[in-house]
């Protein structure tokens, strides 16, 4: 999670928003999604965590992400990004 997020942040900085980026690698919680979005991802990919967490994982991540958004005062995911 840490290394893939660092690389994502570097790409986001280098590309300056010219390309959409997908955050992948180690995402298993709403906090993980938030971190990927905060460094510049426009979308995220889940794979391994779904194998271990099952289909209910998506519902849990969505709930956690909504809690984080409320706590951060963000009402739209479009407002999450490198400036957050």
MARBA-3410 file (N, C-alpha, C, O; in Angstrom, 1 decimal):
84
0.8,-1.2,0.0,0.0,0.0,0.0,0.9,1.3,0.0,0.6,2.2,-0.8 ~ 1.9,1.3,0.9,2.7,2.5,1.0,3.4,2.8,-0.3,3.4,3.9,-0.8 ~ 4.1,1.8,-0.8,5.0,2.0,-2.0,4.1,2.4,-3.2,4.4,3.3,-4.0 ~ 3.0,1.7,-3.4,2.1,2.0,-4.6,1.5,3.4,-4.5,1.3,4.0,-5.5 ~ 1.2,3.8,-3.2,0.7,5.2,-3.0,1.8,6.2,-3.3,1.5,7.3,-3.9
3.0,5.9,-2.9,4.1,6.8,-3.2,4.3,7.0,-4.7,4.4,8.1,-5.2 ~ 4.3,5.9,-5.4,4.5,5.9,-6.9,3.3,6.6,-7.5,3.5,7.4,-8.5 ~ 2.1,6.4,-7.1,0.9,7.1,-7.6,1.0,8.6,-7.4,0.8,9.4,-8.3 ~ 1.5,9.0,-6.2,1.7,10.5,-6.0,2.7,11.1,-6.9,2.6,12.2,-7.4 ~ 3.8,10.3,-7.2,4.8,10.8,-8.1,4.3,10.9,-9.5,4.6,11.9,-10.2
3.5,10.0,-10.0,2.9,10.1,-11.3,1.9,11.2,-11.4,1.9,12.0,-12.3 ~ 1.1,11.4,-10.3,0.1,12.5,-10.3,0.9,13.9,-10.4,0.4,14.8,-11.1 ~ 1.9,14.0,-9.7,2.7,15.2,-9.7,3.3,15.4,-11.1,3.2,16.5,-11.7 ~ 3.9,14.4,-11.6,4.6,14.5,-12.9,3.6,14.8,-14.1,3.9,15.5,-15.0 ~ 2.4,14.2,-14.0,1.4,14.4,-15.1,0.6,15.7,-14.9,-0.1,16.1,-15.8
0.6,16.2,-13.7,-0.1,17.5,-13.5,-1.6,17.4,-13.8,-2.1,18.4,-14.3 ~ -2.2,16.3,-13.7,-3.7,16.2,-13.9,-4.0,16.0,-15.4,-5.2,16.0,-15.8 ~ -3.0,15.8,-16.2,-3.3,15.6,-17.7,-3.9,14.2,-18.0,-4.5,14.0,-19.0 ~ -3.7,13.2,-17.1,-4.2,11.9,-17.3,-4.9,11.4,-16.1,-4.5,11.8,-15.0 ~ -6.0,10.6,-16.3,-6.6,10.0,-15.1,-5.8,8.9,-14.6,-5.3,8.1,-15.4
-5.7,8.7,-13.3,-4.9,7.7,-12.7,-5.8,6.8,-11.8,-6.8,7.2,-11.2 ~ -5.5,5.5,-11.8,-6.2,4.5,-11.1,-5.3,4.0,-9.9,-4.2,3.5,-10.2 ~ -5.7,4.2,-8.7,-5.0,3.7,-7.6,-5.2,2.2,-7.4,-6.3,1.8,-7.3 ~ -4.1,1.5,-7.3,-4.2,0.0,-7.1,-3.1,-0.4,-6.1,-2.1,0.3,-6.0 ~ -3.3,-1.5,-5.5,-2.2,-2.1,-4.6,-2.5,-1.9,-3.2,-2.3,-0.8,-2.6
-3.0,-2.9,-2.5,-3.2,-2.9,-1.1,-4.5,-2.2,-0.6,-4.5,-1.9,0.6 ~ -5.4,-2.0,-1.4,-6.6,-1.3,-1.0,-7.6,-2.3,-0.3,-8.0,-3.3,-1.0 ~ -7.9,-2.1,1.0,-8.7,-3.0,1.7,-9.7,-2.2,2.6,-10.4,-2.9,3.4 ~ -9.7,-0.9,2.6,-10.5,-0.1,3.5,-10.9,1.2,2.9,-10.3,1.7,1.9 ~ -11.8,1.9,3.5,-12.2,3.2,3.1,-11.0,4.2,3.3,-10.8,5.1,2.4
-10.2,4.0,4.3,-9.1,4.9,4.5,-8.0,4.7,3.4,-7.4,5.6,3.0 ~ -7.9,3.4,2.9,-7.0,3.2,1.8,-7.5,3.9,0.5,-6.7,4.5,-0.2 ~ -8.8,3.8,0.3,-9.3,4.5,-0.9,-9.1,6.0,-0.7,-8.6,6.7,-1.7 ~ -9.4,6.6,0.4,-9.2,8.0,0.7,-7.7,8.4,0.4,-7.5,9.4,-0.2 ~ -6.8,7.6,0.9,-5.3,8.0,0.6,-5.0,8.0,-0.8,-4.2,8.8,-1.3
-5.5,7.0,-1.6,-5.2,7.0,-3.0,-5.8,8.2,-3.7,-5.2,8.8,-4.6 ~ -7.1,8.5,-3.4,-7.7,9.7,-4.0,-6.9,11.0,-3.6,-6.8,11.9,-4.4 ~ -6.5,11.0,-2.3,-5.8,12.3,-1.8,-4.5,12.5,-2.5,-4.1,13.7,-2.6 ~ -3.9,11.5,-3.1,-2.6,11.8,-3.8,-2.8,11.9,-5.3,-1.8,12.2,-6.0 ~ -4.0,11.7,-5.8,-4.2,12.0,-7.2,-5.0,11.0,-8.0,-5.1,11.2,-9.2
-5.4,9.9,-7.4,-6.2,8.9,-8.2,-7.6,9.4,-8.5,-8.2,10.1,-7.6 ~ -8.1,9.1,-9.6,-9.5,9.4,-9.9,-10.4,8.2,-9.7,-11.6,8.3,-9.7 ~ -9.8,7.0,-9.6,-10.5,5.8,-9.4,-9.6,4.8,-8.6,-8.4,5.0,-8.6 ~ -10.1,3.8,-8.1,-9.3,2.7,-7.4,-9.7,1.4,-7.9,-10.8,1.2,-8.5 ~ -8.8,0.4,-7.8,-9.0,-0.9,-8.2,-8.9,-1.8,-7.0,-8.0,-1.7,-6.2
-9.9,-2.7,-6.8,-9.8,-3.7,-5.8,-9.6,-5.1,-6.4,-10.2,-5.4,-7.5 ~ -8.8,-5.9,-5.9,-8.7,-7.3,-6.4,-8.5,-8.3,-5.2,-9.4,-9.0,-4.8 ~ -7.2,-8.3,-4.7,-6.9,-9.3,-3.7,-7.8,-9.2,-2.5,-8.2,-10.2,-1.9 ~ -8.1,-7.9,-2.0,-8.9,-7.8,-0.9,-10.3,-8.4,-1.1,-10.9,-8.9,-0.1 ~ -10.8,-8.4,-2.3,-12.1,-9.0,-2.6,-12.0,-10.5,-2.4,-13.0,-11.1,-2.0
-10.9,-11.1,-2.8,-10.7,-12.5,-2.6,-10.9,-12.9,-1.1,-11.5,-13.9,-0.8 ~ -10.2,-12.1,-0.3,-10.2,-12.4,1.2,-11.4,-11.8,1.9,-11.9,-12.4,2.9 ~ -12.0,-10.7,1.4,-13.0,-10.0,2.1,-14.4,-10.3,1.6,-15.4,-10.1,2.2 ~ -14.5,-10.9,0.4,-15.7,-11.2,-0.2,-16.5,-10.0,-0.7,-16.0,-8.9,-0.6 ~ -17.6,-10.2,-1.3,-18.4,-9.1,-1.9,-18.9,-8.0,-0.9,-19.1,-6.9,-1.3
-19.0,-8.4,0.3,-19.4,-7.4,1.4,-18.3,-6.4,1.6,-18.6,-5.3,2.2 ~ -17.1,-6.6,1.1,-16.0,-5.6,1.3,-16.4,-4.3,0.6,-16.1,-3.2,1.2 ~ -17.0,-4.3,-0.5,-17.3,-3.1,-1.2,-18.3,-2.2,-0.4,-18.1,-1.0,-0.3 ~ -19.3,-2.9,0.2,-20.2,-2.1,1.1,-19.5,-1.5,2.3,-19.8,-0.4,2.7 ~ -18.6,-2.3,2.9,-17.9,-1.8,4.0,-17.0,-0.6,3.7,-16.9,0.4,4.4
-16.3,-0.8,2.5,-15.4,0.3,2.1,-16.2,1.6,1.8,-15.8,2.7,2.2 ~ -17.4,1.4,1.2,-18.2,2.6,0.9,-18.7,3.2,2.2,-18.7,4.5,2.3 ~ -19.1,2.5,3.2,-19.5,3.0,4.5,-18.3,3.7,5.2,-18.5,4.9,5.7 ~ -17.2,3.1,5.2,-16.0,3.8,5.8,-15.6,5.1,5.1,-15.3,6.1,5.7 ~ -15.7,5.0,3.7,-15.4,6.2,3.0,-16.3,7.4,3.2,-15.9,8.5,3.3
-17.6,7.0,3.3,-18.6,8.1,3.7,-18.4,8.7,5.1,-18.5,9.9,5.3 ~ -18.0,7.8,6.0,-17.6,8.3,7.4,-16.4,9.3,7.3,-16.4,10.3,7.9 ~ -15.4,8.9,6.5,-14.2,9.8,6.4,-14.6,11.1,5.7,-14.2,12.2,6.2 ~ -15.4,11.0,4.7,-15.9,12.2,4.0,-16.6,13.2,5.0,-16.4,14.4,5.0 ~ -17.5,12.6,5.8,-18.2,13.4,6.7,-17.3,14.1,7.7,-17.4,15.3,8.0
-16.3,13.3,8.2,-15.4,13.8,9.2,-14.5,14.9,8.6,-14.1,15.8,9.3 ~ -14.2,14.8,7.3,-13.3,15.8,6.6,-14.1,16.9,6.0,-13.5,17.9,5.5 ~ -15.4,16.9,6.1,-16.3,17.9,5.5,-16.3,17.9,4.0,-16.5,19.0,3.4 ~ -16.2,16.8,3.4,-16.2,16.7,2.0,-17.5,16.0,1.5,-17.9,14.9,2.1 ~ -18.2,16.6,0.6,-19.5,16.1,0.2,-19.4,15.4,-1.2,-20.4,14.7,-1.5
-18.3,15.6,-1.9,-18.2,15.0,-3.2,-16.8,14.5,-3.4,-15.8,15.2,-3.1 ~ -16.7,13.3,-3.9,-15.3,12.7,-4.1,-14.5,13.5,-5.1,-13.3,13.4,-5.1 ~ -15.1,14.3,-5.9,-14.4,15.1,-6.9,-13.6,16.1,-6.2,-12.6,16.7,-6.7 ~ -13.9,16.4,-4.9,-13.2,17.4,-4.1,-12.0,16.9,-3.4,-11.3,17.6,-2.7 ~ -11.8,15.6,-3.5,-10.7,14.9,-2.9,-9.5,14.9,-3.9,-9.7,14.5,-5.0
-8.4,15.3,-3.5,-7.2,15.3,-4.4,-6.0,15.7,-3.7,-6.0,15.9,-2.5 ~ -4.9,15.9,-4.4,-3.6,16.3,-3.8,-3.7,17.5,-2.9,-2.8,17.6,-2.1 ~ -4.6,18.4,-3.1,-4.7,19.6,-2.2,-5.3,19.2,-0.9,-5.3,20.0,0.0 ~ -5.9,18.0,-0.7,-6.6,17.6,0.5,-5.6,17.1,1.5,-5.9,16.7,2.6
END
